[in-house]
Amino acid sequence: MDEWKYSPSADQGLPPFASLKSLKREPGLVSFVLQMFWATTGLLYMKIVHRLRIRGLEHLPKEAPFVLASNHASHLDTVALISAIPAKLRPSSYPIAAGDHFFHTKRHTFFAAMFLNALPMWRRQAVGHALHDLRDKLLKSETILILFPEGTRSRDGTMGAFKPGVGKLVSETQIPVIPVYIDGTFDAFPAGAKLPRPARVSLTFGPALSFETTPNTREGWGSAGDTLRKAVATLHP
């Protein structure tokens, strides 16, 4: 029998709020309880107010690691995706959120990290280094990343180009990438709206994509983004 070895948390030693902003953050008991509460409340809200319909759950892998990549039209997208993920996978699920929007104050940081389990992506800082850390997290731990490869919410409801960052995460790896199309969130809560409207929302998971043979180069990253965007577009109801 192999000798048991203690592995300290990757974020051990960081000050509390530095830990909440760290890509190395690992879940704890308090965050687990808060996230289960938020996911359950979010699912009830989406079902009652937006009559959420979920298709293709059979395409989700039974265990981590994998990546969910979706179009992005509303802040409701994250709520819909988190609420649709099976409960046993939620502690391993990390939405990637804009650091300058969701982590710019202590209050926002606490909510994003403790309730959503979100990890920050600082759009005006060292994105390349952050992507390297996220790739490392995918390869070395049971992690599910929730990505919006457009990089920002749509302002007219149409899906934009996918940035090559997703390719940097998964090219030349065996990490499954699940395309997701979310429909109706732009009508329900578009950018600039103060309150959501009770529009119907549907969420469709597609078959897993593999980028194991996609070169881990600039050309490969762009190709992966284009391939993934086409896969998401085909899921439009």
C-alpha positions in Angstrom: 0.0 0.0 0.0 1.3 3.4 -0.9 2.2 5.7 2.0 -0.4 8.4 2.6 0.9 11.8 2.0 -0.6 15.1 3.1 -1.0 17.7 0.3 -1.6 21.2 1.6 -4.2 23.4 -0.1 -2.9 25.2 -3.2 -4.0 28.6 -1.7 -2.5 27.9 1.8 -0.8 30.9 3.3 -2.6 33.5 1.3 -4.5 36.3 3.1 -8.3 35.8 3.1 -9.3 38.1 0.3 -6.1 37.3 -1.7 -7.2 33.7 -1.5 -10.7 34.6 -2.8 -9.2 36.2 -5.8 -6.6 33.5 -6.5 -6.9 31.1 -9.4 -5.5 28.5 -7.0 -8.4 28.8 -4.6 -9.9 25.5 -3.4 -13.4 25.0 -1.9 -14.0 24.9 1.8 -17.0 23.9 3.9 -18.5 27.4 4.3 -18.2 28.1 0.5 -19.7 24.6 -0.2 -22.8 25.3 1.9 -23.3 28.8 0.4 -22.8 27.5 -3.2 -25.3 24.7 -2.7 -27.8 27.2 -1.3 -27.2 29.6 -4.2 -27.5 26.8 -6.8 -30.7 25.5 -5.4 -32.2 29.0 -5.1 -31.0 29.8 -8.6 -32.6 26.7 -10.0 -36.0 27.4 -8.4 -35.8 31.0 -9.6 -34.9 30.0 -13.2 -37.7 27.3 -13.2 -40.4 29.5 -11.8 -39.6 32.9 -13.3 -38.0 31.9 -16.6 -39.5 28.4 -17.1 -36.0 27.0 -17.6 -35.8 24.1 -20.0 -32.6 22.0 -20.1 -31.7 19.7 -22.9 -28.7 17.4 -23.5 -27.7 16.7 -19.9 -26.6 13.2 -21.0 -23.7 14.9 -22.8 -22.1 16.0 -19.5 -19.2 13.8 -18.3 -19.8 12.0 -15.1 -16.7 13.4 -13.5 -14.2 16.3 -13.8 -12.2 17.6 -15.4 -14.0 19.2 -18.3 -14.9 22.6 -19.7 -18.3 24.1 -20.4 -18.2 26.7 -23.1 -21.3 28.8 -23.9 -22.5 31.9 -25.7 -22.9 34.9 -23.5 -25.8 37.4 -23.5 -26.7 38.1 -19.9 -25.6 37.8 -16.3 -28.3 35.2 -16.0 -26.2 32.8 -18.1 -24.0 31.9 -15.2 -27.0 31.4 -12.9 -28.6 29.1 -15.6 -25.4 27.0 -16.1 -24.7 26.6 -12.3 -28.3 25.6 -11.6 -28.2 23.0 -14.4 -25.0 21.2 -13.2 -25.7 18.1 -11.2 -25.2 18.7 -7.5 -22.2 16.3 -7.1 -20.2 18.3 -9.7 -21.0 21.8 -8.4 -18.1 21.9 -5.8 -15.7 21.4 -8.7 -17.3 24.0 -11.0 -15.7 27.4 -11.5 -17.3 30.1 -13.6 -14.6 32.4 -15.1 -15.7 36.0 -14.4 -14.4 39.4 -15.4 -12.2 40.5 -12.5 -12.8 44.2 -13.0 -16.6 43.7 -12.7 -17.1 40.8 -10.1 -13.9 41.2 -8.0 -13.4 45.0 -7.8 -14.6 45.4 -4.2 -14.5 43.2 -1.1 -18.3 42.7 -1.2 -18.3 41.7 -4.8 -15.3 39.5 -4.3 -17.0 37.6 -1.4 -20.2 37.0 -3.3 -18.4 35.9 -6.5 -16.0 33.6 -4.8 -18.2 32.2 -1.9 -21.6 32.0 -3.6 -20.7 31.5 -7.3 -17.3 29.8 -6.9 -16.1 32.1 -9.6 -12.5 32.7 -10.6 -11.4 36.1 -11.9 -10.0 36.9 -15.3 -8.4 40.3 -15.3 -9.0 41.6 -18.8 -6.4 44.4 -18.7 -3.7 42.4 -16.9 -1.6 39.3 -17.6 -4.2 37.2 -19.3 -1.6 34.8 -20.8 -0.2 34.0 -17.3 -3.8 33.5 -16.0 -4.6 31.1 -18.8 -1.5 29.1 -18.1 -2.6 28.8 -14.4 -6.1 27.7 -15.4 -4.7 25.1 -17.9 -2.5 23.8 -15.1 -5.6 23.6 -12.7 -7.5 21.6 -15.4 -4.7 19.2 -15.9 -3.8 18.6 -12.3 -7.1 18.7 -10.4 -10.7 17.7 -10.7 -11.8 21.0 -12.1 -14.8 22.1 -14.3 -14.3 25.5 -15.9 -17.4 27.4 -17.1 -16.3 29.7 -19.9 -17.8 32.4 -22.1 -15.3 32.5 -25.0 -16.8 35.7 -26.5 -15.2 37.5 -23.5 -18.1 39.8 -22.9 -21.9 39.8 -23.0 -23.6 40.4 -26.4 -25.1 43.8 -26.8 -27.6 42.8 -29.5 -28.3 39.2 -28.7 -26.2 37.7 -31.5 -23.1 35.5 -30.8 -19.8 37.1 -31.4 -16.4 35.5 -32.3 -14.8 33.2 -29.8 -11.4 34.4 -28.5 -8.4 32.1 -28.8 -8.0 31.8 -25.0 -10.2 28.7 -24.9 -7.7 27.1 -27.3 -4.8 27.9 -25.0 -6.6 26.0 -22.2 -7.4 22.7 -24.1 -5.2 22.3 -27.1 -3.1 19.1 -27.0 -5.0 17.9 -24.0 -7.6 15.2 -23.4 -9.9 17.6 -21.6 -13.5 17.3 -22.9 -15.1 20.5 -24.0 -18.9 20.7 -23.8 -20.5 23.3 -26.1 -23.6 25.0 -24.6 -26.2 27.3 -26.1 -28.3 29.5 -23.9 -31.4 31.0 -25.4 -33.7 33.6 -24.0 -31.4 35.3 -21.4 -30.9 38.4 -23.7 -34.7 38.9 -23.7 -34.8 38.3 -19.9 -31.9 40.4 -18.7 -29.8 42.2 -21.4 -26.8 44.3 -20.6 -28.0 47.7 -19.2 -31.3 46.4 -17.8 -31.9 47.0 -14.1 -34.2 44.1 -13.4 -34.8 40.8 -15.3 -38.0 40.2 -17.2 -39.9 36.8 -17.1 -38.8 35.6 -20.5 -38.4 31.9 -21.1 -34.9 30.5 -21.0 -33.5 27.3 -22.5 -30.1 25.7 -22.2 -28.8 23.0 -24.5 -25.7 20.9 -23.9 -24.0 19.4 -27.0 -21.7 16.4 -27.5 -18.1 16.7 -26.1 -15.4 18.0 -28.4 -11.7 17.0 -28.2 -8.8 19.2 -29.0 -6.1 16.6 -28.3 -4.7 16.8 -31.9 -5.1 20.6 -32.1 -1.6 22.2 -32.0 -0.8 24.2 -29.0 0.1 27.2 -31.1 -1.4 30.5 -32.0 -2.9 29.0 -35.2 -4.3 26.0 -33.2 -5.8 28.3 -30.5 -7.7 30.2 -33.2 -8.8 27.0 -34.9 -10.1 25.6 -31.6 -12.1 28.8 -31.0 -13.7 28.7 -34.4 -14.5 25.0 -34.1 -16.1 25.5 -30.7 -18.2 28.5 -31.9 -19.6 26.5 -34.8 -20.5 23.7 -32.3 -22.3 26.1 -30.0 -24.2 27.7 -32.9 -25.5 24.4 -34.1 -27.3 24.0 -30.7 -29.5 27.1 -31.3 -33.1 25.9 -30.9 
